[in-house]
């Protein structure tokens, strides 16, 4: 594949990925939604974040009960505390990633 085809494919893939994510936000500015729908939509980010958050705590073993991912549970503690205190999603993500990295680093050092 030559260079121009490669960049064309990358550009088209970018458009196909971004268009369905951007257009709803653009069109939603011009639509007046009913109050009941707005109340429902306010809970979606919380529900989605909770599902993603809780999903990482459990490890599935075939023919057994799920186990607990101890590293994820320990790394979430400082992130949850910081989120409770600051209400900053960026800080929560940064502290969660840093604490998980530190826990993995030290757990690997202890195992060697």
C-alpha positions as CSV (number, residue, x, y, z in Angstrom):
1,X,0.0,0.0,0.0
2,X,1.5,3.3,-1.0
3,X,1.6,6.4,1.2
4,X,-1.4,8.3,-0.3
5,X,-3.7,5.2,0.1
6,X,-2.5,4.8,3.6
7,X,-3.3,8.4,4.6
8,X,-6.6,8.2,2.8
9,X,-7.6,5.1,4.8
10,X,-6.5,6.7,8.1
11,X,-8.5,9.8,7.3
12,X,-11.6,7.9,6.3
13,X,-11.4,5.7,9.4
14,X,-11.0,8.8,11.5
15,X,-14.2,10.3,10.0
16,X,-16.1,7.1,10.4
17,X,-15.1,6.9,14.0
18,X,-15.7,10.6,14.9
19,X,-18.9,11.4,13.0
20,X,-21.2,9.2,15.1
21,X,-19.7,10.6,18.2
22,X,-19.7,14.3,17.3
23,X,-23.0,14.8,15.3
24,X,-25.3,13.9,18.2
25,X,-23.8,16.6,20.4
26,X,-24.1,19.1,17.5
27,X,-27.7,18.3,16.8
28,X,-28.7,18.0,20.5
29,X,-28.0,21.8,20.9
30,X,-31.0,22.5,18.6
31,X,-33.5,20.1,20.1
32,X,-35.6,20.8,23.2
33,X,-35.8,17.6,25.2
34,X,-38.7,17.0,27.6
35,X,-37.9,17.4,31.3
36,X,-38.4,13.7,32.1
37,X,-35.8,12.7,29.5
38,X,-33.3,15.3,30.8
39,X,-33.7,13.9,34.3
40,X,-33.1,10.4,33.0
41,X,-30.0,11.4,31.0
42,X,-28.4,13.0,34.1
43,X,-28.0,9.6,35.6
44,X,-26.4,7.9,32.6
45,X,-22.8,9.1,33.2
46,X,-23.0,7.9,36.8
47,X,-24.5,4.5,35.8
48,X,-21.9,4.0,33.0
49,X,-19.0,5.0,35.2
50,X,-20.2,2.7,38.0
51,X,-20.5,-0.2,35.6
52,X,-17.0,0.4,34.2
53,X,-15.6,0.9,37.7
54,X,-17.2,-2.2,39.3
55,X,-16.3,-4.4,36.3
56,X,-12.6,-4.3,37.0
57,X,-13.0,-5.5,40.6
58,X,-14.1,-9.0,39.7
59,X,-12.0,-11.8,38.1
60,X,-14.0,-14.5,36.5
61,X,-12.8,-18.1,36.9
62,X,-14.5,-20.9,34.9
63,X,-16.8,-23.0,37.1
64,X,-16.1,-20.9,40.2
65,X,-17.4,-17.9,41.9
66,X,-15.8,-14.6,40.8
67,X,-12.8,-13.5,42.7
68,X,-11.7,-10.0,43.7
69,X,-9.0,-8.1,41.8
70,X,-7.1,-6.8,44.9
71,X,-4.8,-4.4,42.9
72,X,-7.8,-2.7,41.3
73,X,-9.6,-2.5,44.6
74,X,-6.5,-1.0,46.4
75,X,-5.8,1.5,43.5
76,X,-9.4,2.7,43.6
77,X,-9.2,3.8,47.2
78,X,-7.1,6.9,46.7
79,X,-9.0,7.7,43.5
80,X,-12.4,7.5,45.2
81,X,-11.3,9.6,48.1
82,X,-9.8,12.2,45.9
83,X,-13.0,12.2,43.7
84,X,-15.1,12.7,46.8
85,X,-13.0,15.6,48.0
86,X,-12.3,17.4,44.7
87,X,-15.1,16.3,42.3
88,X,-12.5,16.4,39.5
89,X,-12.7,13.6,37.0
90,X,-9.2,14.4,35.6
91,X,-7.6,14.1,39.0
92,X,-9.4,10.9,39.7
93,X,-8.2,9.3,36.5
94,X,-4.6,10.5,37.0
95,X,-4.5,9.3,40.6
96,X,-6.1,6.0,39.7
97,X,-3.6,5.4,36.9
98,X,-0.6,6.4,39.1
99,X,-1.7,4.4,42.1
100,X,-2.3,1.3,39.8
101,X,1.1,1.8,38.3
102,X,2.8,2.1,41.7
103,X,1.0,-1.0,43.0
104,X,2.0,-3.0,40.0
105,X,5.6,-1.8,40.2
106,X,5.9,-2.7,43.9
107,X,4.0,-6.0,43.6
108,X,6.4,-7.0,40.8
109,X,9.4,-5.9,42.9
110,X,8.2,-8.0,45.8
111,X,7.6,-11.0,43.7
112,X,11.1,-11.1,42.1
